Amino acid sequence: MTRHSAVPAPSRFRFTDALRTAWLNVSARPQRTALASLGVALGVASLTALTGAAASNQAQLLAELDRMGANLAVVAPALGPDKLVVPLPDTAPQTVQRVDGVADVGVFETAPDDIPVYRNDLVPATEAGGIEVAVARPDVFDAIEARLAAGRWFDEATRGLPVTVLGRTAADRLGIVSPGDRVWIGGQWYGVLGILESAGLATQIDTAAILGDRWVRNTFEGPNTGEISTMYVRAESGQIGAIADTLASAASPGSPFVNVSVLSELADARTTTDDALRTLGVALAAIALLIGAVGIANTMVVTVLERRGEIGLRRSLGARPVHIALQFVTEAAALALVGGLAGVALGAGAAAVLAAIAGQPLVIPLAIVVASPAIAVVVGATAGLYPALRAARLSPTLALRAV
């Protein structure tokens, strides 16, 4: 006689049943849900707030380093074999601008020789004060990320007028405190259009009286008038190292007589700072998530102890261990999702307040906002795995006897 082993009937328990049961348990106990989700909410809020604060601080610090010259390259003509300057072609700004990673290009033109700058026409010729004349096109302002202390920069109208924009040091030496005054340059009066703040490491701009390019070309004569003397190339954030080697060939294709200088030490400092702040953000995020995981695990362990009667009843009615485990894992994930969504809102608000207090730009990485709830669900499900397996191993008889 052949014996047939008993084959268990296929389970009719669906994943949607687990979701529905878990949500009913979450929504039916609002106080326990709030307390259980609080740990996750605080963890995700800490993650979002700390990441946002670190990103805001990072953005401000990197912007300051960029303004000091970390993302600037200076392109200038070099001396040829005959010891004469080989000029850059007139198309150099356009060709450099097309290089991937270049944000802005600003052009200084060759200034006329021997043009002294004085406060007025009564100052002795021997007291020039170390102020030089520079000739700028309007695009220089964006390229060097200049800031105005007062007044305004050149535009299409003023670049052809007898006006000047003074560097910070030049204005101090001349005793100019506000636009509208005038200075004596090259034997004639010039109105002060604006005063720049300090240009960081571009100290030659600080000590210059800057004239508009169109005015100089129309007023002064000379073999070098209108030629490019210097191009300031501002790279996109973090791209200066990638574009530096291509600038010479872009500015003057086929010519070896091009000088390209980069503030390499400052660029290296920028890269180091960026990496360090990113590592700090990851470490803070890991700590915040660990706190949330511990909170969920503790809550789910207590939940299993409180609901042994329910577990025993379900097992007696035919629920398998895998069903019990799936229910508790799903419930832990649901609690984590509720806490994750609440934590993102709390963290974003805290990051906004911190940025406003510190006077920094608010930066909250989009990846953190999108990923935080998903990470919370994964962490919650992982933290609830041990309590779920513990619940699944409960004997129906012992569970009902403990009620």
C-alpha positions in Angstrom: 0.0 0.0 0.0 1.4 3.3 -1.1 1.6 6.1 1.4 1.1 9.7 0.2 2.7 12.5 2.2 0.3 15.2 3.1 0.8 18.2 0.8 -0.2 21.5 2.4 -2.8 23.5 0.7 -1.6 26.5 -1.3 -1.7 29.7 0.6 -4.3 32.2 -0.3 -2.6 34.9 1.7 -1.7 37.7 -0.7 0.8 40.6 -0.2 -2.1 43.0 -0.4 -3.6 41.3 2.6 -0.3 41.9 4.5 -0.4 45.6 3.5 -4.0 46.0 4.5 -3.5 44.3 7.8 -0.4 46.3 8.6 -2.1 49.6 7.8 -5.1 48.6 9.9 -2.8 48.0 12.9 -1.0 51.3 12.2 -4.1 53.4 11.9 -6.0 51.7 14.7 -3.4 52.7 17.3 -2.6 56.3 16.6 -0.7 56.9 19.9 1.5 53.9 19.4 2.0 54.8 15.8 3.0 58.3 16.7 5.5 57.2 19.3 6.9 54.5 17.1 7.2 56.8 14.1 8.8 59.6 16.3 12.1 57.9 16.3 12.2 57.5 12.6 10.9 61.0 12.1 13.6 62.4 14.3 16.2 60.3 12.5 15.1 61.4 9.1 14.6 65.0 10.2 18.2 65.0 11.6 19.4 63.5 8.3 17.6 66.1 6.2 18.4 69.1 8.5 22.1 68.1 8.9 22.5 67.3 5.2 20.8 70.6 4.3 22.9 72.6 6.8 26.1 70.9 5.6 25.1 71.5 1.9 24.3 75.2 2.6 27.5 75.7 4.4 29.4 73.9 1.7 27.7 76.0 -1.0 28.7 79.2 0.7 32.3 78.2 1.4 32.8 76.9 -2.1 31.3 80.1 -3.5 33.7 82.2 -1.5 36.6 80.0 -2.7 35.4 80.3 -6.2 35.2 84.1 -5.9 38.7 84.2 -4.5 39.9 82.5 -7.7 39.6 78.8 -7.2 37.6 78.4 -10.4 39.5 81.1 -12.4 42.1 80.7 -15.1 44.0 83.6 -16.6 44.8 83.4 -20.3 47.3 85.9 -21.7 49.5 86.3 -24.7 53.1 85.1 -24.4 56.4 86.2 -25.8 57.5 84.8 -29.1 61.0 83.9 -30.3 61.7 87.5 -31.1 60.9 88.5 -27.5 57.8 90.3 -28.6 54.3 89.6 -27.4 52.3 87.4 -29.8 48.7 88.7 -29.5 45.7 86.5 -29.1 43.3 86.4 -32.0 40.1 88.6 -31.7 38.0 85.4 -31.8 39.7 84.0 -28.6 36.9 84.9 -26.2 34.3 83.2 -28.5 36.3 80.0 -29.0 37.1 79.7 -25.2 33.5 80.2 -24.3 32.6 77.2 -26.4 34.7 74.9 -24.3 32.6 72.5 -22.1 32.9 73.5 -18.5 33.4 77.2 -19.2 30.9 79.5 -17.5 32.1 83.0 -18.4 34.9 84.8 -20.2 35.9 88.3 -19.4 38.4 90.4 -21.4 40.8 93.1 -20.5 42.3 95.0 -23.4 45.7 96.6 -23.5 45.8 99.9 -21.8 47.5 103.0 -23.3 51.0 103.6 -22.0 51.8 106.2 -19.4 48.3 107.3 -18.3 48.6 108.5 -14.7 45.6 108.6 -12.3 45.2 111.4 -9.8 42.6 112.7 -7.4 42.5 116.0 -9.2 44.6 118.1 -11.5 46.5 119.8 -8.7 48.3 116.6 -7.5 52.0 116.6 -8.4 53.0 114.3 -11.1 55.3 112.4 -8.8 52.5 111.2 -6.5 50.6 108.7 -8.7 49.8 106.5 -5.8 50.5 103.2 -7.6 47.2 103.2 -9.5 47.2 101.8 -12.9 44.7 102.0 -15.8 42.9 98.9 -17.0 40.6 98.6 -20.0 37.7 96.2 -19.5 34.8 94.9 -21.6 31.4 94.6 -19.8 31.8 90.8 -19.6 34.6 91.1 -17.0 32.2 91.7 -14.2 30.5 88.2 -14.4 33.8 86.4 -15.2 35.6 87.5 -12.0 32.3 87.4 -10.0 32.9 91.0 -9.0 30.8 92.8 -6.4 30.0 96.5 -6.3 30.5 98.5 -3.1 28.6 101.4 -4.8 27.4 102.5 -8.2 27.3 100.3 -11.2 29.5 98.5 -13.8 29.9 99.3 -17.5 27.0 98.5 -19.9 26.5 99.1 -23.6 25.9 102.8 -23.0 28.6 103.7 -20.5 31.5 101.6 -22.1 31.9 104.5 -24.6 31.8 107.4 -22.1 34.6 109.1 -20.1 33.8 107.3 -16.9 35.7 104.9 -14.7 35.1 102.1 -12.2 37.6 102.0 -9.4 39.0 99.0 -7.6 38.6 98.9 -3.8 42.2 99.9 -3.1 42.3 102.5 -5.9 39.2 104.2 -4.4 40.8 104.2 -1.0 44.0 105.7 -2.2 42.2 108.4 -4.1 39.8 109.2 -1.3 36.7 108.4 -3.3 33.8 107.1 -1.2 30.8 107.3 -3.6 30.0 107.4 -7.3 29.4 110.7 -8.9 32.7 112.2 -8.0 35.4 112.6 -10.6 39.2 111.8 -11.0 41.9 113.1 -13.2 43.2 110.4 -15.6 45.6 111.1 -18.4 45.0 114.8 -18.4 41.2 114.9 -18.4 38.3 114.4 -16.0 36.5 111.1 -15.7 33.3 110.5 -13.7 33.3 107.7 -11.2 30.7 105.3 -12.3 31.2 102.7 -9.6 33.4 101.3 -6.9 34.2 97.6 -6.6 34.6 95.5 -3.5 37.8 93.7 -3.1 38.4 91.2 -5.9 40.0 88.6 -3.7 43.3 87.3 -5.2 42.9 89.4 -8.4 44.8 92.2 -6.7 45.6 94.0 -10.0 41.9 94.8 -10.3 41.8 96.3 -6.7 44.5 98.8 -7.6 43.1 99.8 -11.0 41.1 102.6 -12.5 39.1 100.7 -15.1 38.0 102.4 -18.3 35.4 101.2 -20.8 36.9 99.4 -23.9 34.9 101.4 -26.5 36.0 104.7 -25.0 39.6 103.8 -25.1 39.5 102.6 -28.7 37.8 105.8 -29.8 40.0 108.1 -27.8 43.5 106.7 -27.7 45.8 105.7 -30.6 48.4 103.1 -30.5 49.6 99.9 -32.2 48.2 97.7 -29.3 44.9 99.5 -28.7 42.0 97.1 -28.7 44.2 94.0 -28.3 43.4 91.4 -25.7 45.8 91.7 -22.8 44.2 89.2 -20.4 41.2 86.9 -20.4 39.7 85.7 -17.1 38.0 82.4 -17.6 35.5 81.3 -14.9 34.8 77.6 -15.0 31.7 75.9 -13.8 31.8 74.7 -10.2 34.6 72.1 -9.8 35.6 72.1 -13.4 38.7 74.2 -13.5 41.1 71.2 -13.5 39.3 69.6 -16.4 39.4 72.7 -18.7 42.8 74.2 -17.8 44.8 72.1 -20.3 42.4 72.9 -23.2 42.3 76.7 -22.8 45.6 77.5 -24.6 44.6 75.6 -27.8 41.1 77.0 -27.7 42.3 80.6 -27.3 44.9 80.4 -30.1 44.7 77.1 -32.1 48.1 75.9 -33.2 50.0 78.6 -31.4 52.4 77.7 -28.5 52.6 81.3 -27.4 49.8 81.4 -24.8 50.1 81.6 -21.1 47.5 79.9 -18.9 47.7 80.2 -15.2 45.5 78.7 -12.5 45.6 79.2 -8.8 46.3 75.5 -8.3 46.8 75.6 -4.5 43.4 77.3 -4.1 41.8 74.8 -6.5 43.3 71.9 -4.5 42.0 73.5 -1.3 38.5 73.7 -2.9 38.6 70.1 -3.9 39.8 69.0 -0.4 37.1 71.1 1.3 34.4 69.7 -1.0 35.4 66.1 -0.3 35.7 66.6 3.5 32.2 68.2 3.7 30.7 65.4 1.6 32.2 62.8 3.9 30.9 64.7 7.0 27.4 64.7 5.5 27.5 60.9 4.9 28.7 60.3 8.4 25.9 62.4 9.9 23.3 60.7 7.7 24.5 57.2 8.9 24.3 58.2 12.5 20.8 59.7 12.0 19.6 56.5 10.3 21.1 54.3 13.0 19.1 56.2 15.6 15.9 55.6 13.7 16.6 51.9 13.2 17.1 51.4 16.9 13.9 53.1 17.7 11.9 50.9 15.2 13.5 47.7 16.5 12.7 48.5 20.1 9.1 49.4 19.2 8.5 46.2 17.2 10.0 44.0 20.0 7.5 45.5 22.5 4.7 45.2 19.9 5.4 41.4 19.5 5.2 41.0 23.3 2.0 43.0 23.5 0.3 41.1 20.7 1.1 37.5 21.5 -2.6 36.7 21.8 -3.3 38.1 18.4 -0.4 36.1 17.0 -1.6 32.9 18.6 -5.1 33.4 17.3 -4.0 34.0 13.8 -1.7 30.9 13.9 -4.7 28.8 15.2 -6.8 30.0 12.3 -4.2 28.8 9.8 -1.8 31.7 9.4 1.7 30.4 8.6 4.9 31.7 10.2 5.8 33.4 7.0 2.5 35.3 7.1 3.1 36.5 10.6 6.7 37.6 9.7 5.5 39.4 6.6 2.8 41.2 8.6 5.2 42.6 11.2 7.9 43.5 8.6 5.3 45.3 6.6 4.0 47.1 9.7 7.5 48.2 10.6 8.0 49.5 7.0 4.7 51.4 7.2 5.7 53.0 10.5 9.0 54.0 9.0 7.2 55.5 6.0 5.0 57.6 8.2 8.0 58.8 10.2 10.1 59.3 7.0 7.6 61.6 5.4 7.1 63.6 8.6 10.9 63.7 9.1 11.5 65.2 5.7 9.1 68.0 6.4 10.6 68.7 9.8 14.1 68.5 8.5 13.5 70.8 5.6 12.0 73.4 7.9 14.9 73.1 10.3 17.4 73.5 7.5 15.6 76.6 6.2 15.7 78.2 9.7 19.4 77.4 10.1 20.3 78.8 6.7 18.3 82.0 7.4 20.1 82.5 10.8 23.5 81.9 9.2 22.8 84.1 6.2 23.6 81.2 3.9 21.8 80.0 0.7 19.4 77.3 1.4 20.5 74.0 -0.3 18.7 70.8 0.4 19.9 68.0 -2.0 17.0 66.7 -4.0 18.3 63.2 -3.7 18.0 63.4 0.1 14.3 64.6 -0.1 13.4 61.8 -2.6 15.5 59.1 -1.0 14.8 59.7 2.7 11.3 58.1 2.8 12.6 55.1 0.7 15.6 54.8 3.0 13.4 55.0 6.0 11.2 52.1 4.7 14.3 49.9 4.0 15.8 50.7 7.5 12.4 50.2 9.1 11.8 46.8 7.4 15.3 45.7 8.3 14.9 46.8 11.9 11.6 45.0 12.1 13.0 41.8 10.7 14.2 40.3 14.0 11.0 41.0 15.9 9.0 39.6 12.9 11.0 36.4 12.9 10.5 36.2 16.7 6.8 36.5 16.3 6.7 33.9 13.5 8.4 31.4 15.8 5.8 31.7 18.6 3.9 28.5 19.2 0.1 29.1 18.9 -0.5 27.2 22.1 2.1 29.2 24.1 0.9 32.5 22.6 -2.7 31.9 23.5 -1.7 30.7 27.0 0.2 33.9 27.6 -3.0 36.0 27.1 
